[in-house]
Amino acid sequence: MHNSSSGFPATLGIDYPDRELNRLTTAFRLFAVIPIAIILALISGPQNGGTQARHAMTLASGGLVFLPTVLLLVFSRRYPRWWFDWNLELTRFSLRVAAYLALLRDEYPSTEDEQAVHVAVTYPDAAGGVSRWLPLVKWFLAIPHYIVLAFVGSAAICCVIIAWFAILFTGRYPRSLFEFVVGVFRWLLRVGAMRFSSPPTGIRRSAPRRDSGDYRLKSTAVVLPPLTSTPTRSFGSGR
């Protein structure tokens, strides 16, 4: 993997499984992922408004702390560290589930351990390094990326379907397809971070190395509100 000191406020790396994958769990992956997907849905909280969302609040509360972050940045230029930590850990968990569903890994997603999905996100200098109105403007700047990602994401789904057959017959995930799908995940993560910063985007590789010291901070998703190119903080795995 590449070093994370590449100017990106959010990086994602997933270890390639250079071994024979489990054909049985691959064949029934859509069913195997259901229990952990339910856990993820519960801690993510309701995503829609209306009566269903109000009823869902009796079962779950949580989700990414996004709107409060935007309002706090706009009015007081603050981003509480514990909000950032919560968003980071939820994104890491989401990306582990997404990687499992996309057949990129065959170990069952952990709620705590980093496993083979590595996310690094730069904690923002909200007081001095982030424009007060930047989170509001970046919604519009991100629109072209989401349009392109709609097409690229469709291609990634096709790659996962092809990889499903390849794993069943050969036990291996084709390396080129693996890199493409991981690249799409990485692009989604960076576009989410772009709402608060100005990172370059794309699907090329730029992820933390195991020996880089910032190897364990990671993505998904998706959807984190980290922001500028200040030093990256690392989190340990297996809490």
N, C-alpha and C positions, 0 to 999 in steps of 0.2 A: 504494500500500500504506500501511498504517497504521504508526505508530511502534511499536517494540517495547516502549517503556516503559509498559506497560499492566498491570503486576502479574502477568503470566504468566511463570513461570520457563522455559517452552519455547514458542517461536512458530515458525510455519511459513508461508511464502509461496511461491507458484509463479506466475511471470509468465504472464499469459494470452497465448497465441499469436494476436495480432491480425493474422493473415495466413492464406493458404491453406496447409493442412497437406499433407504428402506422402501421397497416396492409396495408393501402392504399399506403403510400409512399414506404413501403417495396416492395410491388408487382411491382411498377413501378420505382424502384430505378435507373435502368440503364438510364431511361429517365429523372428522376428528377435531376440527378447529372450533366447533360449536361451543363447547364448555368455556374455553378461554375467551372466545368472542363475546359470550354473555357477560363474563366478568369485566371485560373492557368496556362494553356498552353501559354497564351499571356505574362504573366509576367515572365514565365520561359524561354522565348526566344526559338529560333530554336534549335533543338537537332541534326539535321543532316546537313551535308555539301551539296554543290552543288547549283544548281539554285534555288531550292525550299527554301533553307535556306536563300539565298540572298534576295529573294522576301519577306520572312517572316520578315526580319529585318525592313521592312517598316511598319509593323504592331506591332512589339513587340521587346523589347530589355530587357535583364536581364538574369535570370538564376543564378545558383550557381556560385560564384566567385571561381572556382577551379584551373584552369591552372595558372592564375596569382598568386594565393596563393602558388602553388608549386614552381613556378619560384622565387618568392620573398623569400621563405624559403630557397631555395637552394643557392641563390646568396647573400642575405643580412640578412637571419635569422630574418625576420620581418613578422608579420601578422597583418595588420591594424585592429583596433578594429571595425571600421564601416563595413569592409568586413565580419568579423565574425558575427556582428549583422544582416546584410542582409541575410547571409546564414542561420542563425538560424531562423529568422522570416519566410523565404520562406519554410524552412523545416517544421516548425510548421504548416503553412498553408497547405502544401502538405499532411501532416499526418492527418489533420482534414478532408480533402477531401477523403483520402484513407480510413479512419475509417468510413465515411458516406457510401462510395461505398461498403465496406465490411460488411455493416449492423450493425456495432458495436455500432453505435449511430443513432438516428433518427432525431436529430435536424439538421437543415441545416447548413453547414459549414460557419463559420464567417471568414471574411478576417482580423479581428483584435482580437476578443475575444478568449481567450484560450479555453473556453467551457469545455469539459470533456477530452480533450487530453492534457496531461502534458509532456513537454519535458525539460530535464535538460542536458546541455552540458557544459563541462569544457572549459573555455577560455585558450588557450595554452600559456605557457611561451616560446615563439618562440626564444627569445634571449639566454636563458640558459637551457631550458628543452627539446628542440627538436633537434634531430640530423639533420645536414644540408642535408644529403642524405636520411633520413628516408622516406619522401613521395614517393621517386622513388622506393625504395626497397619494401615498403609495398604493392604495386600493385601485386607483385608476391606472397607475403605471404597471400594475401586475396583470391587468386584463389581457394584453397580448400574449403573455406567457400562458395564462390559463387556456386561451383559445388553442395555442399550439399544443399544449399538454393534453387537450381533449383528443387530438389525433394521435399523438405519441402514446398516450395511455391506451388507446385502442390497439395499437401495434404491440404494446407490452402484454396485453391480455392474450393476443394471438401467440406471442412468444411463450407464455406460460402454458397454453394449451399444447403447443408443439413439444415443450419440455416435458409435459406430463406423459406423453406417449414415449418420448425418448428415455425417460427414467424407467418406465414400465418394461421396455424392451432391452435397455442397455445398463440400467442402474446409474446412469450418469446424466448430469445436467449439462447440456452443451455450453461450453465456456462463453461463446459469443452471445448466446441468448441470455446467459446469466449476467454478463456485463451490461447488456442493454437494459434489462429490467431493473437492475440496481441503479443504473444511471437515471432512469425515469424517477425512481424513488428519491434519489439525491436532488434532482431538479425540483420536485415538488417541495422538498424540505427547504431548499434555498428560496424558492418563490414565497413560501410562507414567511421566511426571515426577511425577505426584501420589503415587506410592508413597513419595516422599521429601519432599513438600512439600504445600501446601494451595492449589493454584491453582484459580481458577474454570475450568470447562470448557465445551465447547459447540463449535458449528461456525462461530460468527461470526468475521469476519476480524479478525486482529490480528497483523500481520507486520512485519518490519523493512523500512524504506524504503531505497532505494539511497543516499540522502544522509544517513542517520542515524548512520553510523559503526559500527553493529553489524549492518550489512546482511548480512554473509556467514556468520555463525554459524548453523547450522541444525539436520533433522528428519527422521521416521521415523522413531524409530522407531522406536510401536514401542517405548519401550523404551530409553530412556536413563535412567540414574539421576542426573539433576541435581535440585536441591532447593529452595533458598529464594530469596527475592527480593533477592539481593545483586546488585551491578552486573554487567551482561552483558559477557563478554569476546568480542572479535571475532577471527576467524581469517581470514587472507588466502586467496584462492582461487589455484588453479594452483600447487601446491607442486612 
